[in-house]
Amino acid sequence: MQIHIVYAHPHAASLNAALRDESVATLEGLGHTVTVSDLYAMQWKAVADYDDFGPTENEHFMAAAGEAWDKGQVAPDVRAEQEKLLAADLVILQFPLWWYTVPAILKGWIDRVFTNGFGYGTSRDWPRFGDGVLAGKRAMVVVTTGAAESHLSDRGVNGSIDDLLFPLQHGVLFYPGMQVLPPVVVTGAVHRFGDAEYADAAKLLRSRLETLDETEPIAYRKQAEDYDDAKRLKPGLEPEGTTGFALHIA
């Protein structure tokens, strides 16, 4: 497989850097081809603006983005990242959980790379949520968090990790068509994270990478099949009493 890792951590000697290296070594050892976008090392521009679109007189931002896509005028760094996604069979996003979400530089990568015409379209019939430009590919999140596993449980003070990752996994990765594998979550990643904890985290990561082919994706519901014209889940599809994000998983 061709596997692309989008990596976001500023410290070259961090836990995340070590886990990234574990991923590359493991995947290449399994015969996969691996590419990495190290956003901090690349000094990735994190702000989506009109400079991404080339010459335009269109004052509507999304329309200007779509015009740039149609004319082949998107910024070279953005186009290079889009080409990496198009070439990949599997995309891995790796990052530390900061304030319940991705670091700003990764959010900026999403904003700039998943642009109008590539990641989304504005027409009513644009394929989305299970269909789209990246349909047929798979994605996975590798995330570290300082919170303990219990803090991220269904009754944990931070909320369920599945709920925290839903906007990213469902709203960003599944939206343009990728099938999303369950995340690799390394909890308790604080200054007390020692050799034993790292060995456990590396073992968890390697075991997931070694079983990519047999891992079932999260069963998100496809918009084209399970939702009505108002984009609401069709009646009767949910188990009784199901609410919230869980409605959108079959």
Backbone as CSV, one residue per row, in Angstrom:
resi,resn,N_x,N_y,N_z,CA_x,CA_y,CA_z,C_x,C_y,C_z
1,MET,0.840,-1.203,0.000,0.000,0.000,0.000,0.870,1.246,0.000
2,GLN,0.323,2.296,-0.551,0.916,3.622,-0.451,0.264,4.310,0.743
3,ILE,1.055,4.676,1.728,0.528,5.244,2.965,1.143,6.617,3.185
4,HIS,0.286,7.594,3.421,0.760,8.961,3.657,0.422,9.381,5.083
5,ILE,1.430,9.871,5.806,1.262,10.334,7.176,1.337,11.858,7.196
6,VAL,0.317,12.479,7.745,0.333,13.923,7.984,0.590,14.107,9.476
7,TYR,1.728,14.696,9.797,2.245,14.699,11.163,2.342,16.128,11.683
8,ALA,1.847,16.333,12.912,1.829,17.687,13.468,2.279,17.692,14.922
9,HIS,3.559,17.902,15.142,4.095,18.149,16.483,5.370,18.967,16.329
10,PRO,5.559,20.004,17.158,6.692,20.909,16.943,8.038,20.409,17.443
11,HIS,8.065,19.371,18.294,9.311,18.954,18.954,9.867,17.706,18.276
12,ALA,11.104,17.805,17.785,11.711,16.686,17.056,12.053,15.511,17.956
13,ALA,12.078,15.721,19.279,12.402,14.632,20.203,11.207,14.266,21.084
14,SER,10.021,14.480,20.567,8.801,14.257,21.341,8.350,12.804,21.273
15,LEU,7.389,12.460,22.125,6.727,11.161,22.049,6.119,10.970,20.668
16,ASN,5.475,12.005,20.156,4.860,11.898,18.835,5.894,11.612,17.757
17,ALA,7.053,12.243,17.850,8.099,11.987,16.853,8.559,10.535,16.916
18,ALA,8.705,10.015,18.126,9.112,8.614,18.276,8.056,7.677,17.709
19,LEU,6.787,7.977,17.959,5.718,7.131,17.427,5.623,7.238,15.904
20,ARG,5.867,8.421,15.381,5.907,8.560,13.911,6.991,7.665,13.323
21,ASP,8.163,7.685,13.945,9.263,6.843,13.452,8.921,5.355,13.579
22,GLU,8.208,4.997,14.653,7.737,3.613,14.798,6.816,3.247,13.644
23,SER,5.933,4.154,13.301,4.990,3.896,12.208,5.720,3.678,10.893
24,VAL,6.642,4.580,10.576,7.366,4.470,9.313,8.140,3.160,9.250
25,ALA,8.858,2.843,10.338,9.660,1.613,10.354,8.783,0.375,10.235
26,THR,7.672,0.366,10.963,6.773,-0.788,10.931,6.152,-0.964,9.550
27,LEU,5.653,0.119,8.995,4.970,0.036,7.700,5.931,-0.342,6.583
28,GLU,7.115,0.255,6.598,8.091,-0.095,5.569,8.563,-1.537,5.741
29,GLY,8.656,-1.988,6.988,9.019,-3.374,7.239,7.982,-4.351,6.724
30,LEU,6.752,-3.890,6.620,5.671,-4.720,6.091,5.565,-4.625,4.570
31,GLY,6.423,-3.831,3.972,6.436,-3.721,2.518,5.646,-2.563,1.942
32,HIS,5.102,-1.707,2.805,4.349,-0.548,2.325,5.300,0.584,1.924
33,THR,4.818,1.458,1.071,5.540,2.686,0.726,4.969,3.817,1.564
34,VAL,5.839,4.557,2.252,5.385,5.571,3.207,5.945,6.936,2.833
35,THR,5.077,7.936,2.825,5.492,9.331,2.704,4.991,10.085,3.929
36,VAL,5.674,11.162,4.286,5.328,11.926,5.491,5.302,13.412,5.157
37,SER,4.246,14.084,5.566,4.211,15.546,5.577,4.370,15.990,7.026
38,ASP,5.583,16.429,7.376,5.880,16.929,8.716,5.603,18.430,8.694
39,LEU,4.427,18.825,9.173,3.943,20.178,8.937,4.822,21.250,9.572
40,TYR,5.324,20.987,10.782,6.193,21.987,11.408,7.523,22.086,10.669
41,ALA,8.099,20.955,10.300,9.364,20.970,9.563,9.199,21.660,8.212
42,MET,8.015,21.521,7.615,7.725,22.148,6.326,7.410,23.634,6.468
43,GLN,7.264,24.090,7.722,6.807,25.466,7.993,5.518,25.757,7.218
44,TRP,4.600,24.821,7.384,3.334,24.888,6.655,2.578,26.166,6.988
45,LYS,2.161,26.864,6.000,1.305,28.037,6.164,-0.070,27.561,6.624
46,ALA,-0.502,28.028,7.785,-1.713,27.472,8.392,-2.969,28.293,8.140
47,VAL,-2.884,29.374,7.403,-4.029,30.247,7.198,-4.501,30.149,5.753
48,ALA,-5.752,29.749,5.586,-6.352,29.746,4.250,-6.756,31.172,3.891
49,ASP,-6.263,31.676,2.765,-6.600,33.030,2.343,-6.550,33.115,0.824
50,TYR,-6.780,34.313,0.295,-6.854,34.474,-1.154,-5.523,34.219,-1.850
51,ASP,-4.416,34.248,-1.101,-3.121,33.959,-1.709,-3.054,32.523,-2.228
52,ASP,-3.944,31.650,-1.750,-3.966,30.256,-2.198,-4.572,30.090,-3.592
53,PHE,-5.185,31.152,-4.133,-6.058,30.976,-5.290,-5.536,31.581,-6.577
54,GLY,-4.413,32.267,-6.566,-3.955,32.916,-7.784,-4.807,34.141,-8.103
55,PRO,-4.620,34.733,-9.275,-5.374,35.941,-9.634,-6.879,35.680,-9.647
56,THR,-7.625,36.515,-8.942,-9.088,36.382,-8.929,-9.708,37.715,-8.552
57,GLU,-10.868,37.973,-9.108,-11.649,39.141,-8.720,-12.883,38.723,-7.936
58,ASN,-12.965,37.433,-7.610,-14.126,36.902,-6.897,-13.974,37.181,-5.411
59,GLU,-14.888,37.946,-4.842,-14.800,38.317,-3.432,-15.397,37.262,-2.507
60,HIS,-16.139,36.313,-3.061,-16.711,35.239,-2.242,-15.655,34.157,-2.082
61,PHE,-15.259,33.871,-0.833,-14.086,33.034,-0.589,-14.245,31.633,-1.171
62,MET,-15.367,30.976,-0.891,-15.547,29.621,-1.411,-15.609,29.600,-2.927
63,ALA,-16.244,30.607,-3.512,-16.312,30.676,-4.966,-14.931,30.904,-5.565
64,ALA,-14.128,31.738,-4.916,-12.758,31.970,-5.383,-11.937,30.693,-5.307
65,ALA,-12.158,29.919,-4.244,-11.457,28.638,-4.121,-11.856,27.694,-5.239
66,GLY,-13.156,27.623,-5.530,-13.617,26.759,-6.610,-13.103,27.201,-7.966
67,GLU,-13.035,28.506,-8.185,-12.491,29.040,-9.440,-11.022,28.652,-9.593
68,ALA,-10.257,28.759,-8.488,-8.839,28.393,-8.533,-8.665,26.914,-8.858
69,TRP,-9.522,26.075,-8.291,-9.457,24.642,-8.583,-9.758,24.386,-10.059
70,ASP,-10.813,25.015,-10.572,-11.208,24.800,-11.962,-10.120,25.262,-12.933
71,LYS,-9.403,26.314,-12.585,-8.384,26.879,-13.461,-6.996,26.303,-13.207
72,GLY,-6.885,25.413,-12.214,-5.575,24.869,-11.886,-4.649,25.891,-11.267
73,GLN,-5.214,26.817,-10.475,-4.441,27.907,-9.898,-4.237,27.785,-8.401
74,VAL,-4.551,26.637,-7.797,-4.334,26.524,-6.355,-2.834,26.609,-6.077
75,ALA,-2.485,27.080,-4.896,-1.086,27.281,-4.528,-0.304,25.974,-4.660
76,PRO,0.962,26.043,-5.084,1.751,24.822,-5.304,1.857,23.928,-4.085
77,ASP,1.991,24.502,-2.881,2.114,23.642,-1.695,0.811,22.918,-1.411
78,VAL,-0.307,23.566,-1.683,-1.614,22.924,-1.509,-1.782,21.801,-2.526
79,ARG,-1.460,22.075,-3.762,-1.612,21.065,-4.805,-0.717,19.862,-4.531
80,ALA,0.481,20.109,-4.004,1.387,19.003,-3.698,0.780,18.080,-2.638
81,GLU,0.130,18.654,-1.634,-0.514,17.835,-0.598,-1.718,17.084,-1.159
82,GLN,-2.472,17.722,-2.028,-3.603,17.044,-2.661,-3.133,15.855,-3.483
83,GLU,-2.019,16.012,-4.171,-1.478,14.907,-4.967,-1.054,13.752,-4.067
84,LYS,-0.513,14.048,-2.893,-0.130,12.991,-1.959,-1.358,12.210,-1.497
85,LEU,-2.457,12.909,-1.265,-3.688,12.225,-0.855,-4.243,11.376,-1.989
86,LEU,-4.210,11.904,-3.188,-4.733,11.154,-4.331,-3.909,9.897,-4.599
87,ALA,-2.619,9.950,-4.277,-1.748,8.800,-4.514,-1.848,7.746,-3.421
88,ALA,-2.369,8.123,-2.263,-2.347,7.240,-1.092,-3.517,6.263,-1.092
89,ASP,-3.263,5.073,-0.560,-4.331,4.124,-0.250,-4.853,4.346,1.162
90,LEU,-3.955,4.786,2.040,-4.305,5.041,3.440,-3.653,6.348,3.865
91,VAL,-4.427,7.189,4.544,-3.926,8.454,5.083,-3.991,8.391,6.602
92,ILE,-2.869,8.695,7.264,-2.811,8.716,8.720,-2.592,10.158,9.175
93,LEU,-3.456,10.648,10.034,-3.246,11.939,10.684,-2.722,11.676,12.091
94,GLN,-1.536,12.200,12.413,-0.960,11.989,13.738,-0.708,13.331,14.407
95,PHE,-1.155,13.456,15.669,-1.064,14.734,16.362,-1.335,14.548,17.855
96,PRO,-0.930,15.504,18.670,-1.357,15.531,20.061,-2.706,16.251,20.159
97,LEU,-3.553,15.819,21.056,-4.851,16.475,21.248,-4.628,17.742,22.067
98,TRP,-4.836,18.879,21.452,-4.649,20.173,22.110,-5.998,20.873,22.207
99,TRP,-6.417,21.187,23.425,-7.699,21.850,23.640,-8.818,21.147,22.882
100,TYR,-8.818,19.829,23.011,-9.902,18.977,22.498,-9.932,18.870,20.972
101,THR,-8.869,19.284,20.318,-8.882,19.222,18.861,-7.454,19.123,18.345
102,VAL,-7.293,19.282,17.047,-5.971,19.178,16.430,-5.194,20.473,16.638
103,PRO,-3.855,20.427,16.597,-3.074,21.667,16.611,-3.462,22.574,15.443
104,ALA,-3.282,23.875,15.639,-3.707,24.854,14.635,-3.067,24.603,13.276
105,ILE,-1.816,24.142,13.263,-1.142,23.928,11.989,-1.809,22.804,11.197
106,LEU,-2.333,21.785,11.883,-3.048,20.712,11.199,-4.424,21.188,10.753
107,LYS,-5.087,21.991,11.573,-6.361,22.563,11.138,-6.152,23.413,9.891
108,GLY,-5.039,24.151,9.854,-4.741,24.945,8.677,-4.448,24.096,7.456
109,TRP,-3.832,22.946,7.675,-3.611,22.012,6.560,-4.950,21.546,6.004
110,ILE,-5.876,21.205,6.898,-7.209,20.776,6.457,-7.902,21.902,5.698
111,ASP,-7.891,23.108,6.255,-8.569,24.237,5.630,-8.048,24.508,4.228
112,ARG,-6.741,24.374,4.048,-6.134,24.733,2.762,-6.174,23.586,1.755
113,VAL,-5.993,22.349,2.226,-5.891,21.211,1.307,-7.269,20.705,0.884
114,PHE,-8.221,20.659,1.806,-9.562,20.165,1.487,-10.392,21.326,0.949
115,THR,-9.935,21.881,-0.148,-10.516,23.104,-0.674,-11.725,22.807,-1.565
116,ASN,-12.444,23.851,-1.914,-13.603,23.739,-2.795,-13.167,23.154,-4.137
117,GLY,-13.823,22.078,-4.542,-13.476,21.378,-5.766,-12.676,20.118,-5.516
118,PHE,-12.028,20.052,-4.357,-11.255,18.863,-3.991,-11.895,18.172,-2.793
119,GLY,-11.936,18.828,-1.666,-12.515,18.214,-0.475,-14.024,18.352,-0.400
120,TYR,-14.536,19.387,-1.006,-15.989,19.616,-0.943,-16.415,20.415,-2.165
121,GLY,-17.726,20.428,-2.373,-18.317,21.258,-3.411,-19.568,21.907,-2.871
122,THR,-20.010,22.958,-3.493,-21.144,23.718,-2.969,-22.470,23.382,-3.641
123,SER,-22.449,22.555,-4.684,-23.711,22.208,-5.343,-24.486,21.209,-4.487
124,ARG,-25.785,21.194,-4.662,-26.661,20.334,-3.856,-26.338,18.854,-4.050
125,ASP,-25.920,18.476,-5.252,-25.700,17.065,-5.543,-24.233,16.651,-5.414
126,TRP,-23.391,17.498,-4.810,-21.981,17.125,-4.626,-21.906,15.892,-3.724
127,PRO,-21.166,14.857,-4.122,-21.079,13.648,-3.293,-20.333,13.915,-1.990
128,ARG,-20.892,13.442,-0.894,-20.271,13.685,0.414,-20.712,12.612,1.396
129,PHE,-20.005,12.545,2.529,-20.270,11.564,3.585,-20.355,10.143,3.018
130,GLY,-19.189,9.618,2.687,-19.102,8.269,2.137,-18.806,8.228,0.655
131,ASP,-18.965,9.355,-0.018,-18.638,9.480,-1.434,-17.830,10.766,-1.616
132,GLY,-17.147,10.867,-2.748,-16.372,12.073,-3.004,-15.048,11.768,-3.662
133,VAL,-14.202,12.784,-3.727,-12.921,12.687,-4.435,-12.035,11.587,-3.866
134,LEU,-12.122,11.343,-2.553,-11.226,10.392,-1.898,-11.898,9.056,-1.596
135,ALA,-13.030,8.787,-2.219,-13.711,7.504,-2.029,-12.802,6.363,-2.466
136,GLY,-12.854,5.261,-1.716,-12.017,4.106,-2.002,-10.734,4.086,-1.201
137,LYS,-10.418,5.200,-0.554,-9.236,5.274,0.296,-9.651,5.084,1.746
138,ARG,-8.664,4.833,2.593,-8.943,4.702,4.014,-8.126,5.728,4.784
139,ALA,-8.547,5.992,6.007,-7.869,6.966,6.854,-7.855,6.453,8.286
140,MET,-6.898,6.953,9.058,-6.811,6.584,10.470,-6.166,7.728,11.240
141,VAL,-6.621,7.924,12.453,-6.072,8.933,13.351,-5.183,8.258,14.377
142,VAL,-3.989,8.818,14.592,-3.117,8.434,15.698,-2.972,9.665,16.579
143,VAL,-3.470,9.588,17.801,-3.525,10.772,18.651,-2.976,10.468,20.040
144,THR,-2.219,11.413,20.579,-1.768,11.323,21.970,-2.522,12.363,22.793
145,THR,-2.752,12.023,24.040,-3.451,12.953,24.924,-2.907,12.837,26.332
146,GLY,-2.786,13.964,27.006,-2.340,13.949,28.389,-3.373,13.355,29.325
147,ALA,-4.624,13.368,28.924,-5.691,12.824,29.767,-5.572,11.311,29.874
148,ALA,-5.956,10.791,31.026,-5.972,9.343,31.231,-7.144,8.725,30.480
149,GLU,-7.073,7.420,30.279,-8.141,6.728,29.550,-9.492,6.933,30.222
150,SER,-9.526,6.911,31.554,-10.797,7.071,32.266,-11.396,8.459,32.048
151,HIS,-10.535,9.463,31.845,-11.020,10.828,31.612,-11.750,10.944,30.282
152,LEU,-11.453,10.022,29.368,-11.980,10.082,28.004,-13.024,9.005,27.747
153,SER,-13.585,8.479,28.824,-14.599,7.432,28.715,-15.987,8.060,28.613
154,ASP,-17.022,7.220,28.568,-18.382,7.733,28.409,-18.803,8.630,29.565
155,ARG,-18.262,8.411,30.771,-18.592,9.248,31.918,-17.402,10.107,32.349
156,GLY,-16.359,10.122,31.557,-15.166,10.879,31.890,-15.374,12.386,31.775
157,VAL,-14.611,13.128,32.543,-14.779,14.575,32.603,-14.463,15.253,31.261
158,ASN,-13.619,14.636,30.447,-13.274,15.221,29.152,-14.259,14.849,28.050
159,GLY,-15.151,13.917,28.334,-16.041,13.407,27.302,-15.422,12.216,26.594
160,SER,-16.244,11.447,25.938,-15.782,10.264,25.219,-14.821,10.648,24.097
161,ILE,-13.723,9.910,23.962,-12.783,10.186,22.880,-13.450,9.996,21.515
162,ASP,-14.410,9.086,21.426,-15.123,8.902,20.159,-15.908,10.157,19.789
163,ASP,-16.490,10.812,20.794,-17.212,12.053,20.527,-16.248,13.185,20.167
164,LEU,-15.126,13.257,20.870,-14.167,14.324,20.594,-13.595,14.216,19.182
165,LEU,-13.409,12.987,18.708,-12.819,12.784,17.382,-13.857,12.751,16.263
166,PHE,-15.144,12.749,16.608,-16.193,12.647,15.591,-16.094,13.752,14.532
167,PRO,-15.927,15.024,14.915,-15.851,16.052,13.871,-14.710,15.833,12.890
168,LEU,-13.589,15.325,13.365,-12.450,15.055,12.492,-12.676,13.807,11.653
169,GLN,-13.068,12.727,12.310,-13.176,11.450,11.605,-14.360,11.425,10.643
170,HIS,-15.504,11.898,11.113,-16.707,11.883,10.291,-16.792,13.125,9.408
171,GLY,-16.515,14.294,9.996,-16.737,15.549,9.290,-15.629,15.959,8.343
172,VAL,-14.414,15.405,8.515,-13.303,15.746,7.626,-12.886,14.553,6.772
173,LEU,-12.683,13.397,7.381,-12.142,12.255,6.643,-13.223,11.474,5.895
174,PHE,-14.345,11.203,6.553,-15.427,10.467,5.895,-16.156,11.353,4.884
175,TYR,-16.201,12.645,5.138,-16.933,13.583,4.277,-16.537,13.459,2.810
176,PRO,-15.237,13.465,2.454,-14.875,13.323,1.048,-14.730,11.882,0.589
177,GLY,-15.202,10.924,1.397,-15.325,9.557,0.913,-14.429,8.515,1.544
178,MET,-13.468,8.903,2.375,-12.567,7.909,2.942,-13.262,7.059,3.999
179,GLN,-12.943,5.771,4.027,-13.388,4.880,5.087,-12.426,5.048,6.265
180,VAL,-12.972,5.267,7.447,-12.159,5.642,8.606,-11.992,4.458,9.547
181,LEU,-10.754,4.048,9.766,-10.468,2.983,10.715,-10.523,3.526,12.131
182,PRO,-10.828,2.683,13.133,-10.822,3.145,14.517,-9.470,3.768,14.866
183,PRO,-9.466,4.801,15.710,-8.225,5.518,15.994,-7.285,4.748,16.908
184,VAL,-6.012,5.131,16.856,-5.034,4.689,17.843,-4.900,5.840,18.845
185,VAL,-5.264,5.591,20.092,-5.273,6.632,21.110,-4.273,6.275,22.205
186,VAL,-3.272,7.129,22.386,-2.270,6.944,23.434,-2.590,7.933,24.544
187,THR,-3.054,7.420,25.666,-3.481,8.280,26.767,-2.362,8.451,27.797
188,GLY,-2.557,9.433,28.692,-1.598,9.652,29.762,-0.243,10.114,29.289
189,ALA,-0.197,10.810,28.153,1.075,11.224,27.565,1.557,12.522,28.211
190,VAL,2.035,12.411,29.451,2.523,13.556,30.214,3.996,13.328,30.555
191,HIS,4.563,14.213,31.371,5.994,14.133,31.658,6.372,12.863,32.413
192,ARG,5.410,12.177,33.001,5.689,10.920,33.701,5.664,9.715,32.761
193,PHE,5.550,9.948,31.476,5.484,8.891,30.471,6.891,8.323,30.288
194,GLY,7.137,7.155,30.862,8.476,6.578,30.870,8.658,5.466,29.864
195,ASP,9.730,4.699,30.032,10.075,3.640,29.084,8.994,2.569,29.003
196,ALA,8.438,2.191,30.153,7.418,1.145,30.164,6.155,1.619,29.438
197,GLU,5.772,2.876,29.702,4.581,3.422,29.037,4.810,3.534,27.532
198,TYR,6.021,3.937,27.165,6.312,4.042,25.735,6.277,2.665,25.065
199,ALA,6.811,1.673,25.737,6.808,0.323,25.168,5.379,-0.146,24.911
200,ASP,4.474,0.166,25.842,3.068,-0.210,25.660,2.448,0.547,24.486
201,ALA,2.753,1.851,24.391,2.190,2.661,23.305,2.702,2.186,21.951
202,ALA,3.990,1.896,21.873,4.572,1.426,20.614,3.993,0.072,20.217
203,LYS,3.778,-0.793,21.201,3.188,-2.105,20.919,1.767,-1.952,20.387
204,LEU,0.984,-1.051,21.005,-0.374,-0.790,20.528,-0.350,-0.292,19.088
205,LEU,0.522,0.654,18.818,0.597,1.218,17.472,1.009,0.164,16.455
206,ARG,2.047,-0.611,16.763,2.510,-1.634,15.824,1.430,-2.673,15.553
207,SER,0.706,-3.065,16.589,-0.330,-4.081,16.408,-1.431,-3.588,15.478
208,ARG,-1.768,-2.305,15.566,-2.790,-1.744,14.677,-2.277,-1.638,13.252
209,LEU,-1.018,-1.249,13.095,-0.451,-1.111,11.760,-0.278,-2.463,11.087
210,GLU,-0.024,-3.481,11.891,0.171,-4.833,11.333,-1.145,-5.493,10.938
211,THR,-2.265,-4.920,11.355,-3.569,-5.527,11.071,-4.473,-4.579,10.266
212,LEU,-3.881,-3.693,9.498,-4.666,-2.723,8.734,-5.652,-3.397,7.791
213,ASP,-5.208,-4.451,7.135,-6.051,-5.088,6.124,-7.305,-5.723,6.710
214,GLU,-7.203,-6.234,7.923,-8.368,-6.907,8.507,-9.170,-6.041,9.478
215,THR,-8.770,-4.787,9.655,-9.495,-3.890,10.552,-10.703,-3.299,9.850
216,GLU,-11.862,-3.472,10.448,-13.090,-2.937,9.866,-13.195,-1.437,10.136
217,PRO,-13.582,-0.649,9.131,-13.759,0.788,9.362,-14.971,1.072,10.241
218,ILE,-14.981,2.248,10.819,-16.158,2.705,11.568,-17.341,2.750,10.605
219,ALA,-18.473,2.228,11.023,-19.620,2.064,10.121,-20.447,3.347,10.028
220,TYR,-19.798,4.430,9.604,-20.541,5.662,9.385,-21.564,5.457,8.273
221,ARG,-22.690,6.109,8.417,-23.769,5.977,7.439,-23.504,6.867,6.219
222,LYS,-23.759,6.350,5.029,-23.557,7.120,3.811,-24.737,8.068,3.593
223,GLN,-24.424,9.294,3.243,-25.479,10.266,3.008,-26.410,9.822,1.883
224,ALA,-25.848,9.241,0.831,-26.650,8.876,-0.339,-27.625,7.749,-0.053
225,GLU,-27.428,7.026,1.050,-28.257,5.853,1.324,-29.174,6.022,2.537
226,ASP,-28.708,6.689,3.572,-29.406,6.657,4.855,-30.072,7.966,5.258
227,TYR,-30.044,8.976,4.399,-30.574,10.288,4.764,-31.603,10.747,3.743
228,ASP,-32.583,11.507,4.217,-33.628,11.980,3.318,-33.183,13.256,2.599
229,ASP,-34.093,13.872,1.862,-33.746,15.055,1.072,-33.353,16.234,1.943
230,ALA,-33.811,16.234,3.190,-33.434,17.291,4.129,-32.144,16.959,4.868
231,LYS,-31.477,15.868,4.451,-30.216,15.408,5.047,-30.391,15.024,6.513
232,ARG,-31.555,14.474,6.831,-31.825,13.916,8.154,-31.887,12.396,8.048
233,LEU,-31.397,11.725,9.075,-31.409,10.267,9.072,-32.833,9.763,8.901
234,LYS,-33.003,8.822,7.988,-34.336,8.287,7.731,-34.884,7.603,8.979
235,PRO,-36.168,7.749,9.251,-36.766,7.141,10.446,-36.595,5.633,10.468
236,GLY,-36.392,5.096,11.660,-36.334,3.661,11.856,-34.967,3.040,11.708
237,LEU,-33.952,3.828,11.334,-32.622,3.267,11.144,-31.817,3.183,12.435
238,GLU,-32.207,3.980,13.425,-31.416,4.017,14.653,-31.978,3.052,15.701
239,PRO,-31.112,2.426,16.505,-31.612,1.654,17.654,-32.381,2.575,18.597
240,GLU,-33.374,2.032,19.243,-34.213,2.836,20.127,-33.368,3.508,21.201
241,GLY,-33.608,4.799,21.385,-32.906,5.549,22.421,-31.585,6.147,21.986
242,THR,-31.141,5.865,20.758,-29.866,6.403,20.282,-30.006,7.879,19.958
243,THR,-29.050,8.677,20.394,-29.057,10.110,20.118,-27.633,10.562,19.794
244,GLY,-27.506,11.826,19.391,-26.202,12.421,19.204,-25.407,11.797,18.069
245,PHE,-24.094,11.819,18.226,-23.204,11.313,17.168,-23.471,9.849,16.845
246,ALA,-23.895,9.079,17.837,-24.102,7.644,17.633,-25.178,7.364,16.579
247,LEU,-26.052,8.333,16.313,-27.072,8.149,15.276,-26.437,7.879,13.910
248,HIS,-25.253,8.391,13.708,-24.650,8.352,12.387,-23.705,7.186,12.189
249,ILE,-23.769,6.218,13.111,-22.995,4.979,12.985,-23.971,3.818,12.928
250,ALA,-23.883,3.021,11.897,-24.823,1.913,11.710,-24.563,0.810,12.731
